[in-house]
Amino acid sequence: MDRKSVIKNIETIVVALLIALFVRTFIIQAFDIPSGSMEPTLLPGDYILVNKFIYGLRLPYVKTPIVSYNQPKRGDVIVFLYPVDMSKDFIKRVIGMPGETIQVIEGKIFVNGLPIKDPWGYFDKSEPPGFISKVENFGPVKIPNNCLFVMGDNRNDSVDSRFWGALPLGNVVGKAFIIYFSWNGSAENLVDKVRWKRIGHVIN
C-alpha cells in the first residue's frame, strides 16, 4: 500500500469518527437500562436509542440548551442528568408540566386537582425494596417554572421526583424512542438470553 492510499484511509477513518461523534453528541445516543424502575415499559438489559435533537440543541457539558424548540410533554419517556449527581443519567416518564400542581392519592395521580389518565404506571402491592418507601400518597406540590415532575412506571421501585424534587428542563438529554437490543442475563441458555421480541420495539 503506497503512502497516498495510507493517507486516504486515515482521512476516511477520521471523517467517520467525527461523524459518529457528531451524531452521538447532538442527534442520537445509545443507553442501557440497569434497573427495573421503568418496568414493564423498559426492562433491565434493554438497550435503547435516545433522540437528543427533539427538544433542542445543547453543546456538550453545557446544562442549558443553546436552542430550544420543543418541550417534553406528559407521557414522554426521557433521559436526563440526575439532579442529585449530574454524572449519572436517569430515565423516567414525564408526569407533570411546569406550573402544574401534582398530587398522588392512593396511587391515583391528580393534576391541578383533577385525575389524569395514567396508562403507564402501577403500584405493586408487594413491599418495595428496602431503600424505597411506599409512596401511594404524595403532595400536593406545585412544579416550578422550567421544571418537570417525572416518575418511573414501576412506582414502588423508582427513585424519582417524589423523592428528589422537580427536574430542571435544562437537565433533559433527550427522548427515548426505540429498543435496539435486549439481554436477559438471568436466562439459562444463550438463545433465551436475547429477548428477540423486544428488539425494534418502539417506546411509548
CORNOR-V842248 format. One record per residue. RES is the residue in three letters. PHI is phi in whole degrees, 0 to 359 (none if undefined). Layout:
BEGIN
res: (RES & RES)
phi: (PHI & PHI)
END
This chain:
BEGIN
res: (MET & ASP & ARG & LYS & SER & VAL & ILE & LYS & ASN & ILE & GLU & THR & ILE & VAL & VAL & ALA & LEU & LEU & ILE & ALA & LEU & PHE & VAL & ARG & THR & PHE & ILE & ILE & GLN & ALA & PHE & ASP & ILE & PRO & SER & GLY & SER & MET & GLU & PRO & THR & LEU & LEU & PRO & GLY & ASP & TYR & ILE & LEU & VAL & ASN & LYS & PHE & ILE & TYR & GLY & LEU & ARG & LEU & PRO & TYR & VAL & LYS & THR & PRO & ILE & VAL & SER & TYR & ASN & GLN & PRO & LYS & ARG & GLY & ASP & VAL & ILE & VAL & PHE & LEU & TYR & PRO & VAL & ASP & MET & SER & LYS & ASP & PHE & ILE & LYS & ARG & VAL & ILE & GLY & MET & PRO & GLY & GLU & THR & ILE & GLN & VAL & ILE & GLU & GLY & LYS & ILE & PHE & VAL & ASN & GLY & LEU & PRO & ILE & LYS & ASP & PRO & TRP & GLY & TYR & PHE & ASP & LYS & SER & GLU & PRO & PRO & GLY & PHE & ILE & SER & LYS & VAL & GLU & ASN & PHE & GLY & PRO & VAL & LYS & ILE & PRO & ASN & ASN & CYS & LEU & PHE & VAL & MET & GLY & ASP & ASN & ARG & ASN & ASP & SER & VAL & ASP & SER & ARG & PHE & TRP & GLY & ALA & LEU & PRO & LEU & GLY & ASN & VAL & VAL & GLY & LYS & ALA & PHE & ILE & ILE & TYR & PHE & SER & TRP & ASN & GLY & SER & ALA & GLU & ASN & LEU & VAL & ASP & LYS & VAL & ARG & TRP & LYS & ARG & ILE & GLY & HIS & VAL & ILE & ASN)
phi: (none & 281 & 297 & 297 & 294 & 296 & 297 & 297 & 295 & 295 & 299 & 298 & 295 & 297 & 298 & 298 & 294 & 295 & 296 & 298 & 294 & 296 & 299 & 294 & 285 & 245 & 242 & 225 & 224 & 268 & 222 & 244 & 259 & 267 & 226 & 262 & 292 & 249 & 296 & 271 & 301 & 230 & 250 & 304 & 98 & 286 & 244 & 236 & 250 & 240 & 279 & 270 & 263 & 292 & 258 & 155 & 242 & 224 & 289 & 304 & 68 & 256 & 291 & 274 & 300 & 277 & 221 & 238 & 225 & 217 & 236 & 306 & 245 & 303 & 101 & 294 & 264 & 237 & 259 & 210 & 281 & 299 & 301 & 284 & 213 & 293 & 278 & 251 & 261 & 244 & 227 & 212 & 251 & 288 & 246 & 236 & 255 & 307 & 86 & 279 & 254 & 252 & 215 & 244 & 236 & 49 & 86 & 263 & 267 & 242 & 241 & 53 & 86 & 244 & 293 & 246 & 291 & 224 & 281 & 267 & 262 & 209 & 254 & 295 & 284 & 284 & 289 & 286 & 304 & 301 & 274 & 239 & 271 & 289 & 240 & 268 & 228 & 204 & 84 & 281 & 226 & 264 & 281 & 297 & 300 & 62 & 223 & 234 & 248 & 240 & 218 & 281 & 294 & 273 & 297 & 271 & 227 & 219 & 269 & 222 & 299 & 294 & 254 & 246 & 98 & 290 & 261 & 298 & 303 & 295 & 277 & 290 & 271 & 172 & 254 & 288 & 228 & 203 & 265 & 261 & 197 & 212 & 234 & 258 & 293 & 272 & 294 & 281 & 245 & 298 & 298 & 284 & 293 & 272 & 274 & 301 & 291 & 272 & 293 & 86 & 287 & 282 & 273 & 238)
END
